[in-house]
Amino acid sequence: MNEELVQQLDGLGANGLPYAIPIHPNLVHITLGLFIIAIAFDIAGNLFPLEKSILNFLAIKAVRSNFYDVGWYNVIAAAIVTFFTVAAGFYEMLLATPSPDVISAWGLGAMETMIWHGVGGVLLLTLIVGMAVWRGMQRFAWRKDSARQVQWSYLLVGLVILLIMFLQGTLGAHLGGEFGVHNTADGLLKLGEDPNLLLK
């Protein structure tokens, strides 16, 4: 966005946002955690016959359906939170004023990185919502009477999505770390202030 227009907004903090700490990165980590837990517990549910003897040896009472419950509720929560994650990301991207003369470790400029990160966010939103729908169809229709509630193909796609999340997260890290987009500590240092005072 045009830096002169952004400067017309009153109350922008050191990070170029109208609030002290960026929202998008915090929501990103909630999305990541929920989706990783969903896939991990569904994998544990599918591998339960192999794990059962280990769990019994450790005196851990576990039921296969409990693993699947955790997977289901986490993928639903991830799908819901990701809408807010992407919305906050686009709002904060509109207020971004990255360094135009910096090139990232991947050889991309600021605008290219923001575009790829934005497209990746929408792609991940679509994939996570699709995974929640696919997971729901398995849970309530296709495999509701099966001991193994989740298809291996679903888990494989989930692992591919985790790889896409890694690439997407790296682009986001480039925006914050290399281009200084909404990096509160970086902004405070440029203003000659102590970033540690923000925490007090």
C-alpha positions as CSV (number, residue, x, y, z in Angstrom):
1,M,0.0,0.0,0.0
2,N,1.1,3.6,-0.5
3,E,3.2,4.6,2.5
4,E,1.8,8.2,2.4
5,L,-1.7,6.9,2.7
6,V,-0.7,4.6,5.6
7,Q,0.9,7.5,7.4
8,Q,-2.4,9.4,7.3
9,L,-3.9,6.8,9.8
10,D,-3.7,8.1,13.3
11,G,-2.3,5.9,16.1
12,L,-0.2,3.5,14.1
13,G,2.3,1.9,16.5
14,A,6.0,0.9,15.9
15,N,4.8,-2.1,13.9
16,G,2.7,0.0,11.5
17,L,-0.6,-1.3,12.9
18,P,-3.3,0.4,15.0
19,Y,-2.6,-2.1,17.9
20,A,0.6,-3.0,19.8
21,I,1.2,-6.6,18.7
22,P,0.3,-8.1,15.3
23,I,-2.7,-10.4,15.4
24,H,-2.0,-12.6,12.3
25,P,1.2,-14.3,13.6
26,N,-0.6,-15.3,16.8
27,L,-3.5,-16.8,14.9
28,V,-1.1,-18.6,12.6
29,H,0.3,-20.5,15.5
30,I,-3.1,-21.5,16.7
31,T,-4.1,-22.8,13.2
32,L,-0.8,-24.7,13.0
33,G,-1.2,-26.3,16.4
34,L,-4.8,-27.3,15.9
35,F,-4.1,-28.8,12.5
36,I,-0.9,-30.6,13.5
37,I,-2.7,-32.1,16.6
38,A,-5.6,-33.2,14.4
39,I,-3.4,-35.1,11.9
40,A,-1.2,-36.5,14.7
41,F,-4.1,-37.9,16.7
42,D,-5.7,-39.3,13.6
43,I,-2.4,-41.1,12.8
44,A,-2.3,-42.3,16.3
45,G,-5.9,-43.6,16.0
46,N,-5.0,-45.5,12.8
47,L,-1.9,-47.0,14.4
48,F,-3.8,-47.8,17.6
49,P,-3.5,-51.6,17.3
50,L,0.3,-51.3,17.2
51,E,0.3,-48.8,20.1
52,K,-2.2,-50.7,22.3
53,S,0.4,-53.0,23.9
54,I,2.8,-50.1,24.6
55,L,-0.1,-48.0,26.2
56,N,-1.1,-51.0,28.3
57,F,2.5,-51.5,29.4
58,L,2.7,-47.9,30.5
59,A,-0.7,-48.3,32.3
60,I,-2.3,-45.6,30.0
61,K,-5.9,-46.3,29.5
62,A,-6.8,-45.2,26.0
63,V,-9.5,-46.0,23.5
64,R,-9.1,-45.7,19.8
65,S,-12.2,-43.5,19.4
66,N,-10.7,-40.9,21.8
67,F,-7.8,-40.4,19.4
68,Y,-10.3,-39.8,16.6
69,D,-12.3,-37.4,18.7
70,V,-9.3,-35.3,19.3
71,G,-8.5,-35.4,15.5
72,W,-12.0,-34.4,14.6
73,Y,-12.5,-31.5,17.0
74,N,-9.1,-30.1,16.3
75,V,-9.6,-30.1,12.5
76,I,-13.0,-28.4,13.0
77,A,-11.3,-25.7,15.2
78,A,-8.5,-25.3,12.7
79,A,-11.0,-24.7,9.9
80,I,-12.8,-22.0,12.0
81,V,-9.7,-20.2,13.3
82,T,-8.1,-20.2,9.8
83,F,-10.8,-17.8,8.5
84,F,-9.8,-15.3,11.2
85,T,-6.1,-16.0,10.5
86,V,-6.4,-15.2,6.8
87,A,-8.6,-12.2,7.4
88,A,-6.1,-10.7,9.9
89,G,-3.3,-11.5,7.5
90,F,-4.9,-9.6,4.6
91,Y,-5.8,-6.6,6.9
92,E,-2.3,-6.4,8.1
93,M,-0.8,-6.9,4.7
94,L,-2.8,-3.9,3.4
95,L,-1.0,-1.8,6.0
96,A,2.4,-3.2,5.3
97,T,5.3,-1.0,4.2
98,P,8.1,-3.4,3.5
99,S,11.6,-2.5,2.5
100,P,11.5,-2.4,-1.4
101,D,15.2,-2.9,-1.9
102,V,15.6,-6.1,0.1
103,I,15.6,-9.5,-1.5
104,S,14.7,-12.6,0.5
105,A,16.7,-15.7,0.9
106,W,14.5,-17.3,-1.7
107,G,15.4,-14.5,-4.2
108,L,11.9,-12.8,-3.9
109,G,11.2,-9.1,-3.5
110,A,8.8,-7.8,-0.9
111,M,5.7,-7.6,-3.2
112,E,6.3,-11.1,-4.6
113,T,6.7,-12.5,-1.1
114,M,3.5,-10.8,0.0
115,I,1.5,-12.0,-3.0
116,W,2.8,-15.6,-2.6
117,H,2.0,-15.5,1.1
118,G,-1.5,-14.2,0.5
119,V,-2.2,-16.8,-2.2
120,G,-0.8,-19.5,0.1
121,G,-3.1,-18.3,2.9
122,V,-6.2,-18.6,0.8
123,L,-5.0,-22.0,-0.5
124,L,-4.4,-23.3,3.0
125,L,-7.8,-22.0,4.1
126,T,-9.5,-23.9,1.3
127,L,-7.5,-27.0,2.0
128,I,-8.2,-27.0,5.7
129,V,-11.9,-26.4,5.3
130,G,-11.9,-29.2,2.6
131,M,-10.1,-31.5,5.1
132,A,-12.7,-30.7,7.8
133,V,-15.5,-31.6,5.4
134,W,-13.7,-34.8,4.3
135,R,-13.1,-35.7,7.9
136,G,-16.7,-35.1,8.7
137,M,-17.9,-37.3,5.9
138,Q,-15.7,-40.1,7.1
139,R,-16.8,-39.7,10.8
140,F,-20.5,-39.4,10.2
141,A,-21.2,-41.2,6.9
142,W,-18.6,-43.3,5.1
143,R,-16.7,-44.9,8.0
144,K,-19.0,-44.3,11.0
145,D,-19.3,-48.1,11.7
146,S,-15.6,-48.8,11.0
147,A,-13.0,-49.2,13.8
148,R,-10.5,-47.3,11.6
149,Q,-12.4,-44.0,11.2
150,V,-9.9,-42.2,9.0
151,Q,-8.6,-43.2,5.5
152,W,-4.9,-43.3,4.9
153,S,-5.4,-41.1,1.9
154,Y,-6.8,-38.4,4.2
155,L,-3.7,-38.6,6.4
156,L,-1.4,-38.5,3.4
157,V,-3.1,-35.3,2.2
158,G,-2.8,-33.9,5.7
159,L,1.0,-34.5,5.7
160,V,1.2,-32.7,2.3
161,I,-0.7,-29.8,3.8
162,L,1.8,-29.7,6.7
163,L,4.5,-29.3,4.1
164,I,2.6,-26.4,2.4
165,M,2.2,-24.9,5.9
166,F,6.0,-25.1,6.3
167,L,6.6,-23.3,3.0
168,Q,3.9,-20.7,3.8
169,G,5.4,-20.1,7.3
170,T,8.8,-19.6,5.8
171,L,7.4,-16.9,3.5
172,G,5.8,-15.2,6.5
173,A,9.1,-15.4,8.4
174,H,10.8,-13.7,5.4
175,L,8.2,-10.9,5.6
176,G,8.8,-10.3,9.3
177,G,12.4,-11.0,9.5
178,E,13.9,-9.8,6.2
179,F,11.4,-7.2,5.1
180,G,10.5,-5.9,8.6
181,V,6.7,-6.2,8.0
182,H,4.9,-5.5,11.2
183,N,7.9,-6.5,13.3
184,T,7.3,-4.6,16.5
185,A,10.8,-5.0,17.9
186,D,12.3,-3.9,14.7
187,G,10.1,-0.9,14.5
188,L,10.9,0.1,18.1
189,L,14.6,-0.2,17.5
190,K,14.3,2.0,14.4
191,L,12.6,4.6,16.6
192,G,15.4,4.4,19.1
193,E,13.1,2.8,21.8
194,D,13.7,-0.3,23.9
195,P,11.5,-3.2,22.8
196,N,11.7,-4.7,26.3
197,L,9.6,-1.8,27.7
198,L,6.6,-3.0,25.7
199,L,6.4,-6.0,27.9
200,K,6.3,-4.0,31.2
